[in-house]
Amino acid sequence: MNALKKYNFDDETIYKNRWIIQFVLIVVPFMGSLDASIVNVVLPCIKKDLNINLSLSSLIVSSYIVTVATTIIIFGKLGDLKGKGRVFLYGIIVFILGSFLCSISPNITILIFSRIIQGIGASIVMANNQGLTAIVFPENERGRALGMSGSAVALGSILGPALGGFITTYLTWHFIFLINIPIGIISFIVGYRTLPARNSTTDVKLDKSGASMFFVTIFVLFSSLLLSQDMGFGNIYVDLGFLLGFILLFIFIRFENKLEEPMLNTSLFKIKSLSFNLMCAFIYYFISSSINLIIPFYLTDTLNYSQAQISTIILVNPLVMFFIAPISGYLSDKIGPKKVTLTGIIIIICSLFLMIQFDENTAKIFLISSLFIFGFASGTFNSPNTTLVMSTVPSEYLGITGSINSLIRNLGMASGTSISTSILYHQMSKLAGYKVEDIVNDSFVYGMKSVFVVLLILSLIAFIISNIDRKLNHY
C-alpha cells in the first residue's frame, strides 16, 4: 500500500482540538443530508405555493446536484493550493448565504439561483471535508472519525422526512432552509477557532483552463444522466449529450496530461489501490441509490402499504447505518480497513440475494430483515472504504482526492437512479408486450427482480476488485 505522507502532528493545538474539529466536520455533512431529504419531502408544497409544474420543481433538486458535481473537483484543488481549513470555512459562509436566499425566494427563478449558490457552498465543504479528517486525525483514529461522519449523514436522512412533515404541517416550506442558518453559524464559529487554516505554501496557481473544461464536461455528462431519468436511454438528445460529454472528457484528459501543474493530476489514478477503491465506492452508491429508488414504489404499488408503514420501513436502512458506521470505523482502526470493507461487500451480496426473492407476497418481517442487512452492510462498508481512498495518496493531494471520492459518490447515485429506472421500464415493457411509461403492477416485480440481479452482479464485481486490491497491496 502506498503510504500516506505523514502530516505534522507535532502541532499540539490541532491534535488537542481534533474532536472539537470533528464536530464541525460532521455537522456540515449532516446539514447537507438533512437538507436533501427535507427538500424531497416538501417539493409538492413548493410546487403548489409557487404555482409551477413538475418539470420546474424538479430543477430545485437537479440544479443543486449538478452544481455540486461540476465544481467539487475544482474546490478540492483549491483546498490543496490555498489551505483546506480556510477554503472549508468559505464553504460554510456560502452555504449559509445560499440557505438564506432560498428561504426568502419569492419565485422559482430566484429559488433555483439560490439553490445553485447553496450547492456551491456544499461543494466547497464536501471537497475538503475528507481531506481535513485525514489531516487532523492520525491513522489509528481516522476510521472512527470517518465512521462518525457516516453516522451524521445517516442521521440527516432519518430526521429529514419527519422534520419535513412537521414543517409542512405547522410552518411554511421556507423554514427547511432557515434551519441551516443557526447550525451553519455555530459550525463556522467553532471552525474558525479550531480548524487548521494555513495559508498557501505554494506559488502554483489554479489551472483555470482545465477547471473550465472540467466544469463543462461534468455539466454535460450529469445533465445527460438527469435527462435520461425522464427521457430514457436511446433518446437522441440524451445519447448526443453522452457522446459530447465523453468527447470533452477525452479532450480534458489529454489537455491535463500536457501540463506541469494540472488541475486534476491524472497520474493519481495510476495508484492502483486508489482506483480500485474508487470503483468499489461507485458500485456501492450505484446499488444504494437503485434500492432507495425502487423500494418505495414496491411498498406502495405492489404491497399496498400505508404511508405510515412506508415511512417506518424506509427508515430501517439509515437507522442501522447510524449505529453501525462508528463501530465499523473503530474496527477498521483496529484490524485494518480492507478486512472491514470486504466484510461489508459480502453482507451487501447477502442482502441482494434476499431482495431478489421479493414478490407480491413478501412477508413484512422478511422485507424489513433484508433492508436491515443492507443497512448493516452500508454502515460496515462506507467509512473503511473512504479510509482506504484517503490513505493511498501523498498529503498534498488529500483535497483533490477527497473531492474525487465525493464526485464518484454523486456519479454513482445519479447513474444508479438513471440506469436502474431504464432497466425497470425496459423489463416491464418486455413482459407487458408494449412500451410502459408508468408503474404497471402486473410487471413491476419482474422489472424489480431484473434490477436486483444487475445489482448483485455489480456487488460480485466489487468483491473481486476489492480482493485484487487486497492481494496486490498485501493488506
Backbone torsions as a table, in degrees:
resi	resn	phi	psi	omega
1	MET	NA	135.3	176.7
2	ASN	-70.4	118.8	-174.3
3	ALA	-73.0	140.5	174.2
4	LEU	-69.7	129.2	175.6
5	LYS	-62.6	124.4	-171.5
6	LYS	-66.3	134.5	172.1
7	TYR	-77.6	153.6	-177.4
8	ASN	-77.2	96.3	-179.5
9	PHE	-83.4	11.2	173.6
10	ASP	-71.5	-14.2	176.1
11	ASP	-71.6	92.1	-173.7
12	GLU	-63.9	-30.0	-179.1
13	THR	-64.1	-45.6	179.2
14	ILE	-64.0	-46.2	-177.9
15	TYR	-63.0	-42.1	179.9
16	LYS	-63.6	-36.4	-176.3
17	ASN	-93.9	11.4	-169.8
18	ARG	-60.2	-36.2	-178.8
19	TRP	-78.8	-25.0	171.8
20	ILE	-70.0	-42.7	176.5
21	ILE	-60.7	-37.7	179.9
22	GLN	-60.4	-31.6	176.2
23	PHE	-56.3	-46.6	180.0
24	VAL	-66.4	-41.1	-175.4
25	LEU	-71.1	-19.0	176.6
26	ILE	-102.1	-24.7	-179.7
27	VAL	-67.7	-40.3	-177.0
28	VAL	-67.8	-45.5	172.8
29	PRO	-60.4	-34.8	176.3
30	PHE	-59.7	-45.3	178.9
31	MET	-60.5	-43.4	-179.4
32	GLY	-62.9	-43.7	178.9
33	SER	-66.3	-43.5	178.5
34	LEU	-61.1	-45.1	-177.8
35	ASP	-62.2	-43.0	-178.8
36	ALA	-64.2	-44.4	-177.2
37	SER	-72.0	-33.2	178.5
38	ILE	-70.5	-43.2	-178.2
39	VAL	-58.4	-42.1	179.5
40	ASN	-61.6	-35.7	-178.3
41	VAL	-72.0	-41.0	-173.0
42	VAL	-94.9	3.9	-179.3
43	LEU	-54.9	-41.6	177.0
44	PRO	-60.0	-36.1	179.1
45	CYS	-67.4	-41.5	178.1
46	ILE	-64.1	-41.8	179.1
47	LYS	-58.2	-45.1	-178.7
48	LYS	-70.0	-44.1	-175.6
49	ASP	-66.7	-39.8	-178.3
50	LEU	-90.7	-2.1	176.9
51	ASN	57.0	56.0	-178.2
52	ILE	-122.3	164.1	178.6
53	ASN	-87.7	176.3	-175.8
54	LEU	-64.2	-38.1	-178.6
55	SER	-61.2	-45.5	179.2
56	LEU	-67.0	-39.3	-178.9
57	SER	-65.6	-31.6	178.7
58	SER	-67.6	-24.0	177.7
59	LEU	-66.5	-22.9	177.7
60	ILE	-62.3	-35.8	178.3
61	VAL	-84.7	-50.1	-172.8
62	SER	-67.8	-32.6	179.1
63	SER	-62.9	-37.6	178.3
64	TYR	-67.4	-46.1	-177.6
65	ILE	-63.5	-46.9	-177.8
66	VAL	-65.7	-38.5	179.0
67	THR	-60.9	-46.5	178.9
68	VAL	-61.3	-46.6	-175.6
69	ALA	-63.7	-40.2	-173.9
70	THR	-79.1	-18.1	-174.1
71	THR	-114.8	-10.8	-168.5
72	ILE	-66.3	-38.0	178.0
73	ILE	-66.5	-38.5	-179.9
74	ILE	-61.3	-45.0	-178.5
75	PHE	-73.5	-28.1	173.6
76	GLY	-64.6	-41.9	177.3
77	LYS	-65.3	-41.0	177.4
78	LEU	-61.0	-37.2	177.9
79	GLY	-62.8	-40.3	177.7
80	ASP	-66.4	-34.7	-176.4
81	LEU	-82.9	-38.9	-171.2
82	LYS	-107.5	-7.5	-177.2
83	GLY	107.7	116.9	-174.2
84	LYS	-63.1	-39.5	-179.4
85	GLY	-63.7	-43.8	-178.9
86	ARG	-64.2	-47.2	-179.7
87	VAL	-64.4	-39.6	178.3
88	PHE	-57.1	-43.1	179.8
89	LEU	-64.5	-39.5	175.3
90	TYR	-60.2	-37.8	179.3
91	GLY	-61.4	-40.9	178.0
92	ILE	-61.6	-42.9	-179.7
93	ILE	-61.2	-46.5	-179.0
94	VAL	-64.4	-39.1	178.9
95	PHE	-63.9	-42.7	177.7
96	ILE	-61.9	-44.9	179.3
97	LEU	-60.3	-46.7	179.2
98	GLY	-61.4	-40.7	178.9
99	SER	-63.5	-42.1	178.8
100	PHE	-63.1	-45.1	179.9
101	LEU	-64.1	-38.3	175.9
102	CYS	-60.2	-40.3	-175.1
103	SER	-69.4	-20.7	-179.2
104	ILE	-112.4	11.9	-177.1
105	SER	-68.0	124.0	-178.3
106	PRO	-89.2	-13.4	-178.3
107	ASN	-150.4	172.5	-173.3
108	ILE	-68.1	-32.9	-179.0
109	THR	-63.3	-48.3	179.8
110	ILE	-68.5	-35.8	179.4
111	LEU	-63.7	-44.4	179.5
112	ILE	-65.9	-42.2	176.1
113	PHE	-59.2	-41.1	179.9
114	SER	-68.5	-35.6	177.7
115	ARG	-66.5	-33.1	176.6
116	ILE	-65.3	-43.0	176.7
117	ILE	-62.1	-43.9	178.6
118	GLN	-62.0	-39.4	178.4
119	GLY	-64.9	-36.4	176.7
120	ILE	-63.2	-44.6	177.8
121	GLY	-60.8	-45.0	178.8
122	ALA	-62.8	-39.2	180.0
123	SER	-63.3	-43.5	178.9
124	ILE	-60.0	-44.6	-178.4
125	VAL	-67.0	-48.2	-178.1
126	MET	-63.9	-33.3	-178.0
127	ALA	-66.8	-27.2	-173.6
128	ASN	-115.0	-5.5	-176.3
129	ASN	-61.5	-51.8	-176.3
130	GLN	-69.4	-36.3	177.5
131	GLY	-63.6	-39.7	177.1
132	LEU	-64.7	-40.0	177.8
133	THR	-60.1	-43.0	179.8
134	ALA	-66.5	-30.2	178.6
135	ILE	-76.7	-45.3	-171.0
136	VAL	-75.1	-33.8	-174.7
137	PHE	-106.2	134.2	173.6
138	PRO	-66.0	163.3	-171.8
139	GLU	-59.0	-32.0	-177.2
140	ASN	-78.7	-1.5	177.3
141	GLU	-123.2	-3.5	-171.6
142	ARG	-66.1	-41.8	-179.7
143	GLY	-61.2	-41.7	178.9
144	ARG	-62.4	-42.1	-179.5
145	ALA	-64.5	-43.7	178.8
146	LEU	-68.1	-31.9	175.9
147	GLY	-64.3	-39.2	176.9
148	MET	-64.2	-38.0	177.3
149	SER	-63.1	-41.4	176.8
150	GLY	-62.0	-38.0	177.3
151	SER	-66.0	-36.8	179.1
152	ALA	-63.9	-41.3	177.6
153	VAL	-63.8	-43.2	178.7
154	ALA	-63.0	-41.0	179.9
155	LEU	-63.5	-39.6	176.8
156	GLY	-59.9	-41.0	178.4
157	SER	-66.4	-34.4	179.9
158	ILE	-69.9	-47.1	-174.8
159	LEU	-76.8	-26.3	-174.8
160	GLY	-53.4	-56.6	-178.4
161	PRO	-60.5	-41.6	-179.8
162	ALA	-65.7	-45.3	179.6
163	LEU	-66.3	-38.0	176.8
164	GLY	-62.4	-41.0	177.4
165	GLY	-63.8	-40.4	178.0
166	PHE	-63.4	-45.5	-177.5
167	ILE	-63.3	-43.8	-178.9
168	THR	-70.1	-22.1	179.4
169	THR	-83.0	-42.4	-171.6
170	TYR	-113.2	-18.5	-176.8
171	LEU	-130.0	-168.0	175.7
172	THR	-104.2	164.7	-176.9
173	TRP	-61.9	-20.6	-178.9
174	HIS	-58.6	-27.7	-176.2
175	PHE	-72.1	-16.8	178.0
176	ILE	-66.7	-25.2	177.6
177	PHE	-93.6	-31.4	-179.7
178	LEU	-64.4	-32.5	-177.3
179	ILE	-65.9	-19.9	178.3
180	ASN	-70.5	-26.1	-169.7
181	ILE	-67.7	-53.9	179.2
182	PRO	-63.1	-37.2	178.2
183	ILE	-64.0	-42.1	179.8
184	GLY	-65.7	-40.1	-180.0
185	ILE	-64.1	-43.9	178.0
186	ILE	-61.9	-43.1	179.3
187	SER	-61.9	-40.8	-179.1
188	PHE	-65.2	-44.8	-178.4
189	ILE	-61.4	-47.3	179.9
190	VAL	-65.3	-43.3	-179.8
191	GLY	-65.4	-37.7	179.6
192	TYR	-62.1	-33.3	-177.9
193	ARG	-84.9	-19.8	-170.0
194	THR	-124.2	-28.7	-174.3
195	LEU	-66.6	144.2	174.7
196	PRO	-73.0	92.2	-175.1
197	ALA	-100.7	62.3	-178.0
198	ARG	-71.7	147.6	173.1
199	ASN	-71.9	166.0	178.6
200	SER	-61.9	138.0	177.3
201	THR	-108.8	15.6	-178.1
202	THR	-136.6	151.9	176.4
203	ASP	-92.1	1.2	-178.6
204	VAL	-66.8	134.4	179.3
205	LYS	-100.3	157.2	177.3
206	LEU	-64.9	134.1	176.6
207	ASP	-73.1	91.8	-173.3
208	LYS	-67.6	-36.7	178.2
209	SER	-64.7	-44.2	177.9
210	GLY	-64.1	-39.8	178.8
211	ALA	-62.3	-41.7	179.9
212	SER	-65.7	-42.9	179.1
213	MET	-63.9	-41.6	179.2
214	PHE	-63.6	-43.6	179.8
215	PHE	-56.7	-50.0	-178.0
216	VAL	-64.0	-42.5	-178.2
217	THR	-61.1	-51.0	-178.2
218	ILE	-68.9	-34.1	176.8
219	PHE	-60.2	-45.9	-179.6
220	VAL	-64.7	-45.3	-177.8
221	LEU	-66.0	-45.4	-178.6
222	PHE	-69.9	-37.9	177.5
223	SER	-62.4	-38.8	178.0
224	SER	-65.3	-40.3	177.1
225	LEU	-62.3	-44.4	-179.4
226	LEU	-67.0	-39.6	177.8
227	LEU	-64.5	-34.3	-178.1
228	SER	-64.3	-23.3	178.8
229	GLN	-65.8	-31.2	178.8
230	ASP	-97.6	-41.7	-174.0
231	MET	-91.4	-25.1	-179.5
232	GLY	85.0	154.6	174.1
233	PHE	-69.6	142.6	-175.0
234	GLY	106.2	-19.7	173.6
235	ASN	-67.8	136.0	-172.9
236	ILE	-60.8	-37.0	-178.9
237	TYR	-70.8	-38.9	177.8
238	VAL	-65.4	-46.9	-178.2
239	ASP	-64.7	-41.7	177.7
240	LEU	-65.1	-35.8	177.7
241	GLY	-62.5	-44.9	178.0
242	PHE	-65.1	-41.8	179.3
243	LEU	-60.5	-47.7	178.7
244	LEU	-61.8	-42.3	-179.0
245	GLY	-61.3	-44.0	-179.0
246	PHE	-71.4	-32.6	174.3
247	ILE	-64.1	-45.5	178.2
248	LEU	-62.6	-38.0	178.7
249	LEU	-63.9	-42.5	178.2
250	PHE	-61.7	-44.5	179.0
251	ILE	-63.9	-41.7	179.8
252	PHE	-60.0	-46.3	-178.6
253	ILE	-64.4	-44.0	178.1
254	ARG	-61.0	-41.7	-179.3
255	PHE	-64.9	-44.8	-177.8
256	GLU	-66.8	-35.0	-178.6
257	ASN	-66.3	-18.7	-179.4
258	LYS	-88.3	-10.2	-175.7
259	LEU	-93.5	146.9	176.0
260	GLU	-73.8	-37.1	179.6
261	GLU	-125.8	74.7	-177.5
262	PRO	-74.0	161.6	175.2
263	MET	-66.3	-43.9	178.8
264	LEU	-118.0	109.5	-179.9
265	ASN	-76.5	97.3	-175.1
266	THR	-66.8	-14.7	177.5
267	SER	-67.1	-16.9	175.7
268	LEU	-58.7	-33.5	-177.2
269	PHE	-74.2	-7.4	173.2
270	LYS	-76.9	-13.7	172.6
271	ILE	-74.7	103.7	-170.0
272	LYS	-58.8	-40.3	-178.0
273	SER	-63.4	-39.3	177.3
274	LEU	-61.0	-50.0	-178.0
275	SER	-63.2	-42.5	-179.6
276	PHE	-61.7	-45.3	-177.1
277	ASN	-74.0	-29.0	172.7
278	LEU	-67.0	-39.0	176.7
279	MET	-62.8	-40.9	177.7
280	CYS	-64.1	-40.2	178.0
281	ALA	-62.3	-44.6	178.6
282	PHE	-58.1	-47.1	-178.6
283	ILE	-62.5	-43.1	-179.8
284	TYR	-60.1	-48.2	-177.3
285	TYR	-69.3	-30.0	172.4
286	PHE	-60.6	-49.1	-179.5
287	ILE	-63.4	-47.8	-176.4
288	SER	-61.0	-46.6	-178.5
289	SER	-67.2	-33.7	178.0
290	SER	-64.6	-44.8	179.0
291	ILE	-64.5	-44.0	180.0
292	ASN	-63.6	-27.9	177.7
293	LEU	-76.6	-44.9	-169.4
294	ILE	-81.7	-39.5	-173.8
295	ILE	-57.6	-45.3	179.2
296	PRO	-58.4	-38.5	177.6
297	PHE	-67.7	-38.1	178.0
298	TYR	-62.8	-44.5	-180.0
299	LEU	-66.5	-36.8	-176.3
300	THR	-79.3	-54.5	-169.0
301	ASP	-89.2	-26.9	-178.4
302	THR	-99.1	-47.7	-177.0
303	LEU	-92.0	-11.3	176.6
304	ASN	56.5	41.3	177.2
305	TYR	-76.3	154.3	176.7
306	SER	-73.9	164.8	-179.0
307	GLN	-62.5	-36.1	178.9
308	ALA	-65.0	-42.7	178.3
309	GLN	-64.1	-42.7	-179.4
310	ILE	-61.7	-45.9	-179.4
311	SER	-59.8	-40.6	-179.6
312	THR	-67.0	-44.8	-177.3
313	ILE	-66.7	-40.4	-179.0
314	ILE	-64.5	-26.5	179.9
315	LEU	-71.7	-15.6	-175.6
316	VAL	-57.6	-48.6	-175.9
317	ASN	-60.0	-57.1	-179.6
318	PRO	-66.2	-30.1	-179.8
319	LEU	-66.1	-43.2	177.7
320	VAL	-66.4	-41.2	177.5
321	MET	-57.5	-40.9	-177.8
322	PHE	-56.7	-40.6	-177.9
323	PHE	-85.0	-32.4	-173.5
324	ILE	-82.1	-35.2	-173.7
325	ALA	-55.9	-47.0	178.4
326	PRO	-64.0	-36.6	178.5
327	ILE	-65.4	-42.3	177.6
328	SER	-60.9	-44.0	178.0
329	GLY	-61.9	-41.3	179.2
330	TYR	-63.6	-43.4	179.7
331	LEU	-65.3	-37.3	-180.0
332	SER	-65.8	-31.0	175.1
333	ASP	-69.0	-31.6	-174.6
334	LYS	-87.4	-43.7	-172.9
335	ILE	-114.6	-2.4	178.8
336	GLY	105.2	136.0	-175.2
337	PRO	-67.6	-29.0	-176.6
338	LYS	-66.0	-41.5	179.1
339	LYS	-61.6	-41.9	-178.7
340	VAL	-70.3	-39.8	178.5
341	THR	-60.9	-46.6	178.6
342	LEU	-61.8	-38.0	176.6
343	THR	-61.5	-42.7	178.5
344	GLY	-60.4	-42.1	-179.9
345	ILE	-65.8	-40.7	178.2
346	ILE	-60.4	-41.7	179.5
347	ILE	-68.1	-35.5	174.9
348	ILE	-59.5	-45.3	179.1
349	ILE	-58.7	-44.1	179.7
350	CYS	-62.8	-42.5	-178.7
351	SER	-65.1	-36.3	179.6
352	LEU	-72.4	-33.6	172.9
353	PHE	-57.9	-39.3	178.8
354	LEU	-70.7	-41.8	-177.2
355	MET	-65.9	-29.4	177.3
356	ILE	-62.1	-21.9	179.9
357	GLN	-80.8	-8.9	-178.4
358	PHE	-59.5	136.6	174.8
359	ASP	-149.6	-162.6	-176.5
360	GLU	-69.8	-14.9	-174.8
361	ASN	-120.0	21.5	-178.5
362	THR	-61.9	128.8	178.3
363	ALA	-70.2	146.7	-177.0
364	LYS	-61.5	-37.9	-178.4
365	ILE	-65.5	-37.0	177.8
366	PHE	-67.9	-41.2	179.2
367	LEU	-62.3	-50.1	-178.4
368	ILE	-65.1	-39.3	179.3
369	SER	-61.9	-41.0	-180.0
370	SER	-64.2	-43.8	179.1
371	LEU	-69.4	-33.8	175.2
372	PHE	-60.6	-45.9	-178.8
373	ILE	-64.7	-39.5	178.0
374	PHE	-66.4	-39.7	176.3
375	GLY	-62.3	-39.4	176.7
376	PHE	-62.3	-42.7	179.4
377	ALA	-64.5	-41.8	-179.7
378	SER	-62.3	-46.0	178.5
379	GLY	-64.1	-32.0	179.8
380	THR	-74.6	-38.8	-172.2
381	PHE	-79.0	-43.4	-163.2
382	ASN	-58.4	-62.9	-172.4
383	SER	-66.2	-39.9	176.3
384	PRO	-62.8	-37.3	179.3
385	ASN	-66.2	-39.5	176.7
386	THR	-65.0	-38.6	176.6
387	THR	-59.5	-43.4	178.5
388	LEU	-62.1	-43.1	179.7
389	VAL	-61.6	-46.6	-174.1
390	MET	-78.8	-10.4	-177.7
391	SER	-100.7	7.5	-175.4
392	THR	-106.1	-3.2	-174.6
393	VAL	-122.1	155.6	174.1
394	PRO	-61.6	154.5	-172.9
395	SER	-61.4	-27.1	-179.0
396	GLU	-72.9	-8.6	178.8
397	TYR	-110.4	13.8	-177.3
398	LEU	-64.3	-39.7	-178.9
399	GLY	-64.4	-49.7	-179.0
400	ILE	-66.2	-35.0	179.3
401	THR	-68.7	-41.8	176.6
402	GLY	-61.6	-38.8	-179.9
403	SER	-72.7	-34.5	174.4
404	ILE	-62.2	-42.9	179.2
405	ASN	-60.8	-41.8	178.2
406	SER	-67.4	-38.0	177.1
407	LEU	-64.0	-42.0	178.1
408	ILE	-60.6	-39.4	177.8
409	ARG	-60.3	-48.7	-179.8
410	ASN	-65.7	-39.6	178.9
411	LEU	-65.3	-40.8	177.9
412	GLY	-62.9	-43.4	-179.8
413	MET	-66.0	-44.4	-179.9
414	ALA	-65.5	-42.1	179.5
415	SER	-65.5	-42.3	179.7
416	GLY	-61.1	-45.2	-179.8
417	THR	-62.8	-46.1	-176.2
418	SER	-69.5	-49.8	-174.2
419	ILE	-71.3	-40.0	179.0
420	SER	-65.8	-35.0	175.9
421	THR	-63.0	-44.0	179.9
422	SER	-63.5	-43.0	178.5
423	ILE	-62.8	-44.5	-178.4
424	LEU	-57.6	-51.6	-176.5
425	TYR	-70.9	-34.5	177.4
426	HIS	-62.9	-44.9	-178.8
427	GLN	-70.8	-36.9	175.4
428	MET	-63.9	-41.2	179.1
429	SER	-64.4	-40.4	-180.0
430	LYS	-60.7	-44.1	-179.3
431	LEU	-72.9	-38.4	-177.3
432	ALA	-73.9	-26.3	-179.4
433	GLY	88.7	5.8	176.7
434	TYR	-151.4	166.2	-177.1
435	LYS	-71.2	119.2	-179.6
436	VAL	-94.0	131.5	-179.5
437	GLU	-120.1	4.3	176.7
438	ASP	-149.5	172.8	-179.2
439	ILE	-64.5	126.2	175.9
440	VAL	-117.4	113.1	-172.4
441	ASN	-56.1	-38.3	-175.5
442	ASP	-65.4	-27.2	-176.5
443	SER	-117.2	0.1	-176.1
444	PHE	-63.3	-45.2	-177.4
445	VAL	-61.2	-38.5	177.8
446	TYR	-61.6	-45.5	178.0
447	GLY	-64.6	-41.5	179.7
448	MET	-62.4	-44.5	179.3
449	LYS	-61.5	-37.3	178.7
450	SER	-62.9	-41.4	177.5
451	VAL	-62.6	-44.7	-178.6
452	PHE	-65.0	-33.0	176.4
453	VAL	-64.2	-43.5	177.7
454	VAL	-61.9	-42.6	179.8
455	LEU	-64.4	-38.0	177.9
456	LEU	-63.8	-43.2	177.9
457	ILE	-60.7	-43.3	178.9
458	LEU	-62.4	-39.9	179.8
459	SER	-66.4	-34.9	176.1
460	LEU	-67.5	-37.3	175.7
461	ILE	-63.2	-42.8	178.1
462	ALA	-60.3	-39.8	179.0
463	PHE	-63.6	-42.2	179.0
464	ILE	-64.1	-45.9	179.9
465	ILE	-60.0	-45.6	-178.0
466	SER	-65.7	-35.4	177.5
467	ASN	-68.4	-38.7	176.2
468	ILE	-61.6	-43.4	178.2
469	ASP	-60.6	-41.1	-179.7
470	ARG	-61.8	-43.7	-177.9
471	LYS	-72.0	-39.6	-178.4
472	LEU	-67.5	-35.7	-174.3
473	ASN	-105.8	5.3	173.7
474	HIS	54.6	48.7	177.9
475	TYR	-70.5	NA	NA
